[in-house]
Amino acid sequence: MANSPSGESMIERIIRILGAFSSERPALSVAALAARAGIPPATTHRIVRALTDQRMLEKDGAGRVRLGIRLWELASRGSSVTTLRQAALPFLEDVQSVVRQHTQLTILQDGGDVLFVERLSWHGSIANAARVAGRLPAAISSSGLALLAFGDRARTEHYLRHGYDPDAPWARMSVAELRRQLAHVRREGYALLDSHVVDTTSGVAVPVLGADGQAVAALGVVVPAGQERVGTTVPVLQTSARGIARRATELGLSFNENTGDAGRGTG
């Protein structure tokens, strides 16, 4: 692929354009897309035209660009995250039938974010900031705490030393407080956070443990603050988490701990 004057390949520029979209900004003008991607407008126009021709991008009636159906189709065909979601879905439904609030499955990504793989919502559920394919900082998510507490220790330590910023606008804890919180999660076997993302909600989450005893995903619920009922909620989550782990093992799913992405195991 030809490089740009900055040295970027065409693939790198395409990835920057695709990565410029978010759940908050699912549709952008070409000018806004160029600005968010940091690519010259003329180059952005050419790339957008080529991606639109291949249905990787599409334009709405106002001329704004958004991710195309074909991109979703290709990503859904062979993605191991899709396989994980399908394996976990019956167990998420079991949890939701008991809790009757938001039930969600997450994995940990480099940079200390949790990626929401699936979310089920009950009619009349409370507010929830999580969106499928969306992210939240791990330190303000009960699922994130479960993943950090039960994940690879070296990776968690690296995050605590170099990734977590206690001065970030979203941060609620110092590094020392976060360490204590993770130690508490390890002792109790579950994570509970109240009013960290939405003031009126609490999150409860447990790890989905791989064969090595480390978290490969987290299963959690978001409930009204004060209605956590951990004595009921946690056993339901833990039972379903074990079911997800068994099913993932049967399908040969594993996780690359260096990237946080799901992948096919080698047996």
N, C-alpha and C positions, 0 to 999 in steps of 0.2 A: 504494500500500500504506500502511496506517495505521502511523504511527510509535508506538514505545513512549514512556513518559515520559522515557527517556534520549535520545530522538531517533533511535533505530535504526528502520529500516524492517523490515517482516516478512521481506523477503528477506534482510536482514543477519542477523536472528536465526536463520533457517533455516540459513544458511551456517555460523553459529557452532555450531549443533547438529550438523550433518553433519560439521564439522571436528573435533568433539570425539572422534571415534572414531580409533583408531590400530591398527596391527598388534599392539601389546602389549595394547591394551584394545579388542578388537573388539566386545564386548558389555558394556553398562552398564545399571545400574538407572536409572530415570527420575531419581531423586534425585542419583545420581552424574553423570548426563548434565547436569542443571541446574547442578551445581557446576562441572563442567569447562567448560561453555559460558558460565558467568557470567550465567545467565538465571534469573529467579524460577521456583521449582518449578511454580506454577500455570500460568504461561505455557508452560513447557516441556511440561507435561502436555497442554495444548491443541494445541501444535504437533506433538508426537509422535503424538497421536491422529489428526490430519489427515494426517500423512505416512504413518502406518501404513495408513489407509484407502486411500491411493493406492499402497500397496506400495513406497514409497520407503524406509520402515523396516519392520522386522518384529520380533516378539517371540518369544522362545524359551519353553520350558516353565517356566522359572523366572521369567518376566515381565521378563527383561532385554531391552533393545532393541539391535538391530544394523542395519547398513545392509541395505536390501532388494534383492532380485533385480532389481526393475524399475529401480532406480537404476543398477545395473551394466549392465543391458540398454541403457538410453538412452545411457549414457556410451560404450558400445562401438560404437554404431551409426555415429556420424559423427565420432568423435574422431580428429584428425590424429595423435595419439600412437598410437592403435590402428593406423592406417595405417602409421606408421613401424615399429611392432613387426612387423606382417605382412611388410613389405618386408625387414626385417632378419633374420627368423627363419631362412631357409635358410642365411644366412651364419653365424649363430650356431651352427647345427647343424654346419656345416663345421669351425668352430673346435673345437667340443666333440669331434668325432670324432677330432681329433688330440691335444688336450690331456687329454681325459677327466677334466675337473674342472668347476667352476662356470664358466659363460660368461655374461656379462651386458652389457646395453645400458643406458646412462644418458644423461640430459640434465641441464643445469645450470638451477637455479631461483634466483630472487631470494632474497637472504639467504645465499647461499653454500652451499646444499645441493645434493647430487646426487639426482635422482629415478630410481629403478630402473624402467625401462620393461619389461624382460624379463630373466629369469634361467633358464638351463637347468642342471640338475644331473645328474651321472653317478652311477650306483649306487656307493655307498661313498665319495662325495665327502667332503672334509673340511668342518669347520664353516665356516659363512658367515653373517655378520650381515645380509647384504642380503636384502630381501624385495621382491617386485614391488609397486610403488606405495609402497614405503618410501623413506626418505631417510637419508642420512648427511652429515655435514659434508664439504665438498669437500676440505678440507686433510688429512683422514685417509684419503682414498680415492684409489687410483691413478687411477681414472676421473675423479675430481674434479680431480686435478692436471693430467691431460691436457686437460680442458675449460678450466681456468683458463689453462694455458700457451698453448693454441692458440685461445682464444676472443677476443672483442672486448677489445682492450688497455685501453680506457677503463673498461670494466666490471670487468676484473680489477684494475685499479689502484684503483678505488673500493672493491672488496672488501678489498684489502690495507690501505687507509687507514682504512676505516670499518666494514667487515663482519667482518673476522677478529679474534677475541679470543684472543690467545696465553695468556691466563689462564683460559680455559674449561677445565673438567675434562677434556675430550676432546683438547685441543690438545697437540701434541708438539713444536712448533717456535715459535721467535720469528718476528716478521714478517721480519726480515733473513734468517733461515734459510729461511723459506718462499719469499722472493724468489729466493734462490740455488737452491732446489730447482726452481722453475719455470723458471729460466734453463737449468738442466741438462736438464730435460725437453724444452725447445725445441731444444737442441743435439742430443740423442740421438733425438728423434722418438717417444719412448715414456716412460711413467712406471712406476716400480717402487717399491713400498712394502712393507716387510716388518714384520710384527708390530705394525701400527698399530691394527688393529681386534680381531683375534684373534691371540694370541701365537704360535700355531703356523702361521700362514698368511702368504702374500705375495700382493700384487695386482700384475698387469701390465696396462697399458691403453694404447691408442693413440687418437688423435682420429679421428672421422669428419669429414672436411673438406668444407665447402660450396664452391660455385663461387668464392667470394671468398677461399678459403684459410683460413677460420676454422672452428673446431670447432663443429659443430651437434649432435654426440652423441659418446659415447665407447664403445668396445668393449673389454671387459677380461675377464680370467680371474682366479680365485682358486685358488691352488695351495699345496701344502705348502711351508713355509719351507725354502729350500735347494734346491728343485726347480723354480726359475723357468725354467731353460733358455732364456734370452732369445734365444739364437742361432736357436732353432727357433720359439719362441712368438711373438716379435715379428713376423717375416715373415708368419706365418700370420694374425695379427691385422691387420696392415697390408693384406694382400691382401683379406681379408673386409671391412675398413673401406672400401676403395675400391669394392668391390661394393655395399655398402650405400649409399654416396654416389651411385653411378651410378643405382641403383634409385630412390632418393629423388628425384633430378633428373627421372627419367622420369615419376614420379608427381606432379611439381609441388610436392613438399614443400619448405618453407623453415622457418626458425625466426625468431621475433620475439626479437631479442637484448635487448629491454628487459624482457621477462617471462620469457624462457627457455622459452616454450611453443612447441610446434610449430604451424605454421599452413599453410594453403594458399598457395602462391605465386601471384603475379598474372601470371606469365608473363614 
